[in-house]
Amino acid sequence: MNKSDALHTRALRVLPNGSTRSAVWFEPYPFYAASGAGSRLQDVDGRDFLDLTNNLGVLIHGHAHPDVVQAVQHQAAAGSCFALPTPGEIELAELLCERVEAFERVRFINTGSEAVALAIKAARAHTGRHKIVKLEGVYHGNYDFAEISNYSAPDNWGNEPQSVAVLPGTPPGVLDAVLVTQANDVDMLQRLMAAHGGEVAAVLVDPVPPRTGMQPLQPDYVTALRDITRAHGSLLIYDEVIAFRFGYGGAQGRFGGDPDLTALGKIIGGGYPVGAVAGRAEVMEATASSVSSSGTFTANPVTMAAGLASMRALDHAAFADLDSMGERLRNACGEIINKLGANMQVCGTGSIFSVYFHQRPVSDYRSYFKTPEEVAATTAFHRAMLDKGVLIAPTATVFLSTAVTPADEAQLLDAFEFAIAQAC
Ligand SMILES: Cc1ncc(COP(=O)(O)O)c(C=O)c1O
């Protein structure tokens, strides 16, 4: 029995299913991480992996970036948390506001899920309304209201999207308070808002939703989102917890859009737990007094130091490099697919891509939804990539980092070709 197997057996005695984080669990048991440096990760059995999960999009510079390590060591030695504010929270908020036009005020929190929850509460308080609109199948973390219809399936999704509970026992009030629509369908949004707009506090979208093809929302949809929400007095919330990695000014800086509030997380904490809501002063100032947002660890000084170091290293050139690496690898994967005549495709934007085991166009959750055969191929592909020493997300998704080298790119492409043979 190797060390990961033994650890998993131990974990089964104290953690349900032997895991405390379902998104990173895989059959028969996940490998346990020992350390990471740059693009590489070592597990407890001494195996070396090219890490292209980067903790599901967090580590945009890979593991243990020297500037981040130095900043964290310095802050840890100076004290890890205080019941007082620290200058770091101002500096990180200033950096974010300098980069994005729609950010005039920022409130920190500890995770992306909490950021989405805080943005929704702020929108409710600002408008005095209780409903939100969200896109079918689009993930926003684990706040009850935001997770409605995350995993809708053909047997429950209806002709037009409807509120589908993720868990049994979800209060009817939660289902009633969430209206669900389809990504990129302007008419459907218009109809929904014509019927319910007066009760809608906010429309919540991810501007580059992973489960609708990992493409930016279509430009006419982006325009419609702003016009329609404004016409009905509702706020527009962008969830850029992942999408902030698409540009120096986030996804909204690159693909347009003018949200009232934006939920942030992942990269802005430099590898430490973080979330934030950023937005127009008018909305943020008004809600700051009415929406209680505190939290024992909010704006933790270590997180603020790590986030600042990481974001400062993420300049225009770093984004350009990440984009061209993503483009180069997507093209190279496409050439391999063509060469092998495999029924699959690679979809993505900037520094992220995902492998789909079909060639149908994907523009919303229903066209994305995987058949059992596609799920099985995804699992086999993930396993085969691991066998070749490449760690990707179990959904066959790759998150690139600035630490990826040309040799890493070659390893990825070699593993990709091998894994197709195992999966198809
Ligand atoms: C788009 C999006 N929103 C929100 C979240 C929740 O963030 P966290 O896991 O930090 O709670 C995630 C997490 O992956 C996400 O991808």
PDBQT file of the ligand as one rigid body, heavy atoms in Angstrom, charges set to zero:
ROOT
HETATM    1  C1  LIG A 501     -17.271  31.218 -10.434  1.00  0.00    +0.000 C 
HETATM    2  C2  LIG A 501     -17.112  30.816  -8.998  1.00  0.00    +0.000 A 
HETATM    3  N1  LIG A 501     -17.784  31.488  -8.060  1.00  0.00    +0.000 NA
HETATM    4  C3  LIG A 501     -17.665  31.193  -6.750  1.00  0.00    +0.000 A 
HETATM    5  C4  LIG A 501     -16.852  30.160  -6.338  1.00  0.00    +0.000 A 
HETATM    6  C5  LIG A 501     -16.729  29.829  -4.872  1.00  0.00    +0.000 C 
HETATM    7  O1  LIG A 501     -15.467  30.200  -4.406  1.00  0.00    +0.000 OA
HETATM    8  P1  LIG A 501     -14.876  29.483  -3.088  1.00  0.00    +0.000 P 
HETATM    9  O2  LIG A 501     -14.580  28.063  -3.465  1.00  0.00    +0.000 OA
HETATM   10  O3  LIG A 501     -13.656  30.288  -2.749  1.00  0.00    +0.000 OA
HETATM   11  O4  LIG A 501     -15.925  29.565  -2.038  1.00  0.00    +0.000 OA
HETATM   12  C6  LIG A 501     -16.129  29.435  -7.281  1.00  0.00    +0.000 A 
HETATM   13  C7  LIG A 501     -15.241  28.321  -6.866  1.00  0.00    +0.000 C 
HETATM   14  O5  LIG A 501     -14.694  27.587  -7.646  1.00  0.00    +0.000 OA
HETATM   15  C8  LIG A 501     -16.264  29.758  -8.648  1.00  0.00    +0.000 A 
HETATM   16  O6  LIG A 501     -15.617  29.075  -9.592  1.00  0.00    +0.000 OA
ENDROOT
TORSDOF 0
